[in-house]
């Protein structure tokens, strides 16, 4: 990941509407705790099993992020909720660990536009 608190490894692009990130997490590696401040969508380039932890480090569960999957998330208060019906939910402030045997990679796009 980039510097602590960022949501990706490398910022690829930013304008008034979006921020695009490349995100890489090696097998067994864990991200620093970070907070999502925007709705976003991510596309999985190299899939794995991801574990999620709250801001205190408590384990919240694991889910499969298979290659080719798309995860759209909406920020609802302090929680992220998928908009594709998968039921995935996580606190906006969290960390993640690659629990799989191989590298994980995604492209993440944050929407800087506010929903009214």
C-alpha positions, -999 to 999 in steps of 0.1 A, spaced: 0 0 0 10 36 -3 15 57 27 -5 49 58 -41 59 54 -42 57 16 -65 32 -1 -41 19 -27 -5 12 -35 0 37 -63 -23 65 -74 -26 62 -111 -49 91 -119 -69 119 -102 -92 146 -115 -123 164 -100 -144 133 -104 -123 102 -96 -92 88 -80 -78 56 -96 -55 34 -76 -34 3 -84 -35 -19 -53 -11 -49 -46 -10 -71 -15 15 -99 -13 5 -133 2 3 -129 40 7 -91 39 -17 -68 57 -26 -32 48 -22 -4 74 -55 7 89 -71 32 65 -104 50 60 -125 51 28 -141 86 24 -157 80 -10 -179 55 -28 -157 32 -49 -155 2 -72 -127 -22 -76 -118 -48 -103 -98 -78 -93 -68 -85 -116 -52 -113 -94 -76 -129 -70 -73 -142 -35 -90 -146 -1 -91 -114 18 -95 -111 56 -109 -78 70 -101 -63 104 -117 -33 122 -97 -3 134 -88 -21 166 -74 -51 148 -104 -74 155 -110 -100 128 -143 -94 110 -143 -122 85 -130 -133 51 -143 -133 16 -132 -145 -18 -121 -118 -43 -117 -139 -75 -99 -127 -106 -123 -108 -128 -147 -99 -100 -161 -63 -96 -170 -50 -62 -190 -17 -62 -192 -2 -26 -213 27 -13 -203 46 18 -232 47 43 -222 66 74 -193 47 88 -199 15 68 -192 3 33 -220 -16 16 -219 -34 -17 -244 -23 -43 -243 -56 -63 -265 -76 -39 -236 -97 -25 -242 -86 10 -206 -76 16 -203 -50 44 -173 -35 62 -165 -6 84 -151 24 64 -121 23 87 -104 -11 84 -74 -31 73 -72 -62 51 -48 -92 49 -41 -114 19 -49 -148 33 -42 -166 0 -11 -182 -13 -4 -158 -41 -2 -120 -47 -34 -100 -49 -39 -71 -72 -68 -48 -80 -77 -15 -97 -98 7 -74 -117 38 -85 -130 62 -60 -159 86 -69 -153 121 -56 -188 132 -64 -213 134 -36 -246 117 -39 -276 140 -31 
